[in-house]
């Protein structure tokens, strides 16, 4: 069983040499993306069966290179499959805006093994936004050609974003989860409750914040989201994952993994 080695064990120079052997030319300016370069090189020599994954979303999806985290997690857990993750994510994009994108429409014409969508964070901010969420979630679910289709249940904003504080946030959380459950019942799509894991970890008041700016994720928030998606893809609780992105500590990663495991038990 072949798995991609952890990023920390391979220097950029070795990655560059492997890419050269594989026939790639990579400018030095890209050397900071050692993880992605490593995958590009090793995938040429990785004979595990490929599994096509498509992520459709927005900045919450792509920040902190979250899609790469999913692949690194799978490899660290000795996944029997090579996850080939492709991303369509535009800053601030709603499902309606994604649906209108010609690149997305071209992707929908293809067959994927798994598609995971992240709707916009403002989808439950008003009746117009909610109607759009339901309409375009249904259209995506009806047109996606995939063995599995899932929606990431979005986390709510941080408390200061709500005029009535914690009570307003709690109502928003309840509305988000109820709308996603209703949508899943109507479409048959799966749900991955990133929101639930988010609030379980957040409630422990650890020495780090999941929020970068009250909305977008820090590296801790992205790690949590990636772990929830990996758990969905692998039908596991993520406990076998050993990948930890720098500069996250093992203790912080363990706390996030515990919150994810607890959220999965409640699904």
C-alpha positions in Angstrom: 0.0 0.0 0.0 1.6 3.2 -1.1 1.0 6.6 0.5 2.4 10.0 0.0 4.9 10.8 2.7 4.2 13.6 5.1 5.2 17.1 3.9 7.6 17.6 6.8 9.8 14.7 5.7 10.6 16.1 2.3 12.5 19.2 1.4 11.6 21.5 -1.4 14.8 20.7 -3.2 13.9 17.0 -3.2 10.5 17.8 -4.4 12.0 19.9 -7.2 14.3 17.1 -8.2 11.4 14.7 -8.4 9.4 17.1 -10.5 12.3 17.5 -12.8 12.5 13.7 -13.2 8.8 13.6 -13.8 9.1 16.2 -16.6 7.8 19.3 -14.8 9.4 22.7 -14.7 8.5 24.6 -11.5 9.6 28.2 -11.0 11.5 28.9 -7.7 8.7 31.4 -6.8 6.4 28.4 -6.2 8.8 26.8 -3.7 6.8 28.0 -0.8 4.0 25.6 -1.8 6.0 22.5 -0.9 2.9 20.4 -0.1 1.3 21.0 -3.5 4.5 20.4 -5.3 5.1 17.2 -3.4 1.7 15.9 -4.4 2.3 16.9 -8.1 5.5 14.9 -8.1 4.5 11.9 -6.1 1.2 11.4 -7.9 3.2 10.5 -11.0 4.6 7.5 -9.1 1.6 6.7 -6.9 -0.2 3.6 -8.1 -3.2 3.8 -5.7 -6.6 4.0 -7.5 -7.6 7.6 -8.0 -10.7 9.0 -6.4 -12.2 12.1 -8.0 -13.3 14.7 -5.5 -14.8 18.1 -6.5 -15.2 21.0 -4.1 -17.5 23.8 -5.0 -17.6 26.8 -2.7 -16.1 30.2 -1.8 -13.3 31.7 0.4 -14.3 29.5 3.4 -13.4 26.6 1.1 -10.1 27.6 -0.2 -8.5 29.6 2.6 -5.4 28.1 4.3 -5.2 25.6 1.4 -8.0 23.6 3.1 -8.4 21.2 0.0 -4.8 20.2 0.3 -5.3 19.5 4.0 -7.9 16.9 3.1 -5.5 15.1 0.8 -2.7 15.3 3.4 -5.1 13.9 6.0 -6.0 11.0 3.8 -2.4 10.2 3.0 -1.4 10.4 6.7 -4.2 7.9 7.5 -2.9 5.5 4.8 -5.9 5.9 2.5 -6.2 3.1 0.0 -7.3 5.7 -2.6 -5.4 8.7 -4.0 -7.7 11.6 -3.6 -7.6 13.9 -6.6 -9.3 17.0 -5.3 -10.3 19.7 -7.8 -11.7 23.0 -6.5 -14.1 25.6 -7.9 -14.2 28.4 -5.3 -14.7 32.1 -5.8 -14.5 34.7 -3.1 -18.0 35.4 -1.7 -19.7 33.3 -4.3 -23.3 32.1 -3.5 -24.7 28.9 -4.9 -26.6 31.1 -7.4 -23.4 32.7 -8.6 -21.7 29.4 -8.8 -24.6 28.0 -10.8 -24.2 30.9 -13.3 -20.5 30.3 -13.8 -19.7 28.6 -17.1 -16.7 26.8 -15.6 -19.0 25.2 -12.9 -21.5 24.3 -15.6 -18.7 22.5 -17.6 -17.8 20.6 -14.4 -21.4 19.6 -13.8 -21.3 17.9 -17.3 -18.7 15.5 -16.0 -19.1 12.5 -13.7 -17.4 12.7 -10.3 -17.2 10.2 -7.5 -17.9 12.8 -4.8 -18.9 16.4 -4.9 -18.9 18.6 -1.8 -20.5 22.0 -1.9 -20.2 24.9 0.6 -23.0 27.5 0.2 -22.4 31.1 1.1 -22.3 32.1 4.8 -25.1 34.6 4.3 -27.5 32.0 3.0 -29.7 32.2 6.1 -29.4 36.0 6.6 -32.9 36.8 5.2 -35.9 35.3 3.4 -34.6 36.2 -0.1 -31.2 34.6 0.7 -32.9 31.5 2.1 -35.2 31.1 -1.0 -32.1 31.3 -3.2 -30.3 28.8 -1.0 -33.1 26.2 -1.4 -33.6 26.9 -5.1 -30.0 26.5 -6.2 -29.1 23.7 -3.7 -31.9 21.7 -5.4 -30.6 22.6 -8.9 -27.1 21.5 -8.0 -28.3 18.3 -6.4 -30.4 17.5 -9.4 -27.7 18.1 -12.0 -24.6 16.8 -10.3 -23.4 13.5 -11.7 -21.7 11.9 -8.8 -21.9 8.8 -6.6 -22.1 11.0 -3.6 -23.1 14.6 -3.1 -22.8 16.5 0.2 -23.2 20.0 1.5 -21.0 21.4 4.2 -23.3 22.8 6.9 -21.8 26.3 7.4 -20.7 27.7 10.8 -22.3 30.8 12.1 -20.5 34.1 12.4 -18.7 35.0 15.7 -20.9 36.5 18.4 -20.0 40.2 17.9 -21.5 40.1 14.4 -25.0 39.8 16.0 -26.8 42.8 17.4 -28.3 40.7 20.2 -25.1 38.8 20.9 -25.1 35.2 21.9 -28.9 34.8 21.7 -28.9 36.0 18.1 -26.1 33.7 17.2 -27.9 30.7 18.8 -31.0 31.5 16.7 -28.9 31.7 13.6 -27.2 28.4 14.3 -30.6 26.7 14.7 -31.9 28.3 11.5 -28.8 27.2 9.5 -29.0 23.6 10.7 -32.8 23.4 10.2 -32.5 24.7 6.6 -29.8 22.3 5.7 -31.7 19.4 7.1 -34.8 20.4 5.2 -32.8 20.8 2.0 -31.1 17.4 2.5 -34.5 15.8 2.9 -35.8 17.4 -0.3 -32.7 16.6 -2.4 -31.3 13.4 -0.9 -27.9 15.0 -0.5 -25.7 14.2 2.4 -24.6 16.7 5.1 -21.3 17.2 6.8 -22.0 19.1 10.0 -18.9 21.4 10.1 -21.1 23.9 12.1 -21.6 21.4 14.9 -17.9 20.5 15.2 -17.1 24.2 15.1 -19.3 25.0 18.0 -18.2 22.1 20.1 -14.6 23.1 19.8 -15.5 26.8 20.2 -17.4 26.1 23.4 -14.3 24.7 25.1 -12.6 28.1 24.7 -9.2 26.8 23.7 -6.1 28.9 23.4 -6.8 29.6 19.7 -9.6 31.0 17.7 -11.4 29.3 14.8 -12.2 32.7 13.4 -9.9 34.9 11.5 -12.2 37.9 11.3 -15.5 36.8 12.7 -16.4 34.9 9.5 -13.4 33.3 7.7 -11.5 30.5 9.3 -8.0 30.6 10.8 -5.8 27.6 10.1 -7.5 25.9 13.0 -10.9 26.4 11.5 -9.8 25.2 8.1 -8.2 22.1 9.8 -11.6 21.4 11.5 -13.5 21.7 8.2 -11.0 19.6 6.3 -11.2 16.9 9.0 -15.0 16.8 8.8 -14.8 16.4 5.0 -12.2 13.7 5.3 -14.3 11.9 7.8 -17.2 12.0 5.4 -15.1 10.8 2.5 -13.6 8.0 4.5 -16.7 7.1 6.5 -14.5 7.4 9.6 -14.1 9.6 12.7 -10.8 10.9 11.5 -8.9 9.4 14.4 -6.3 7.8 12.1 -5.2 11.1 10.7 -1.7 12.1 11.8 -1.2 15.2 9.6 -0.9 18.4 11.4 -0.2 21.7 9.5 2.4 24.1 10.8 2.4 25.9 13.2 -0.4 23.9 14.9 0.6 21.9 17.9 -0.3 18.3 18.4 -2.3 19.2 21.5 -4.4 21.7 19.5 -4.9 19.2 16.7 -6.0 16.6 19.2 -8.6 19.0 20.7 -10.0 19.7 17.2 -10.1 15.9 16.4 -12.0 15.3 19.7 -14.6 17.9 18.7 -15.0 16.4 15.3 -15.4 12.9 16.7 -18.1 14.2 19.1 -19.9 16.0 16.3 -19.9 12.9 14.2 -21.5 10.9 17.0 -24.3 13.4 17.1 -25.1 13.3 13.4 
